């Protein structure tokens, strides 16, 4: 089983995600190659998919949307995300319920 690669940053914890827009449902599908696999129904137009990713992670992690920051990959399927207010252990535990 692949594990999520998480690194500490000055703002919180950072990890990469592989996002598939225009999926049939919003879901966290698991972990592949150290990245979180996320599917969202929103299209990759006008940042709609990015907004959907933040909303899904906010709901999944039980955090405010402002605590989830897209730091790289705004126009790419591979994104780097910083989550504030959680340790790497807490992040893995909360994601573990869904992956």
C-alpha positions in Angstrom: 0.0 0.0 0.0 1.3 3.4 -0.9 1.4 6.1 1.8 0.8 9.8 1.4 4.0 11.8 1.3 3.6 14.6 3.8 6.2 17.3 4.7 6.1 19.9 7.4 6.2 23.5 6.3 6.2 26.8 8.1 2.5 27.1 7.5 1.4 23.5 8.4 1.7 20.3 6.5 2.2 20.0 2.7 1.2 17.2 0.3 0.6 16.6 -3.3 -2.7 15.6 -4.9 -3.6 14.3 -8.4 -6.9 15.8 -9.4 -9.4 14.6 -12.0 -12.0 17.2 -12.9 -15.4 16.4 -14.5 -15.7 13.2 -12.6 -19.1 11.6 -11.9 -18.8 12.4 -8.2 -16.6 14.3 -5.7 -14.4 11.8 -3.9 -11.1 11.1 -2.4 -10.1 7.9 -4.1 -7.0 6.9 -2.2 -3.2 7.4 -2.6 -1.2 6.7 -5.7 2.6 7.3 -6.0 2.6 9.3 -2.7 -0.1 11.6 -3.9 -3.7 11.9 -2.8 -6.1 11.0 -5.6 -9.1 13.4 -5.8 -12.0 13.4 -8.2 -14.3 16.4 -8.5 -17.3 17.1 -10.7 -16.3 20.7 -11.5 -14.7 21.4 -14.8 -11.2 22.9 -14.9 -12.5 26.3 -16.0 -12.2 29.5 -14.0 -10.7 27.7 -11.1 -13.9 25.8 -10.4 -12.0 22.5 -9.9 -9.6 24.1 -7.5 -12.5 25.5 -5.5 -14.1 22.0 -5.5 -10.9 20.4 -4.2 -10.6 22.9 -1.3 -14.3 22.3 -0.4 -13.9 18.5 -0.5 -10.8 18.6 1.6 -12.4 21.1 4.0 -15.4 18.7 4.5 -13.2 15.6 4.8 -10.7 17.1 7.2 -13.2 19.0 9.3 -11.4 22.3 8.7 -12.4 25.8 7.5 -11.7 26.3 3.8 -9.2 29.1 4.7 -7.0 26.4 6.3 -6.5 24.6 3.0 -4.2 26.5 0.6 -3.3 25.6 -2.9 0.4 26.5 -3.2 1.3 25.1 -6.6 -0.4 23.5 -9.6 -3.3 25.9 -10.0 -3.5 25.0 -13.7 -2.2 21.5 -13.4 -3.8 18.2 -12.4 -0.9 17.7 -9.9 -1.3 20.2 -7.1 0.6 21.0 -3.9 -1.6 21.7 -0.9 -0.8 23.1 2.5 -3.1 22.4 5.4 -2.8 24.5 8.5 -4.0 23.5 12.0 -3.1 19.8 11.6 0.0 17.7 12.2 1.0 15.1 9.7 -0.3 12.4 12.0 -3.7 14.1 12.3 -3.9 14.7 8.6 -3.2 11.0 7.9 -5.8 9.9 10.5 -8.5 12.1 9.1 -7.7 11.1 5.5 -7.5 7.4 6.6 -11.2 7.4 7.3 -11.8 8.1 3.6 -9.0 6.3 1.7 
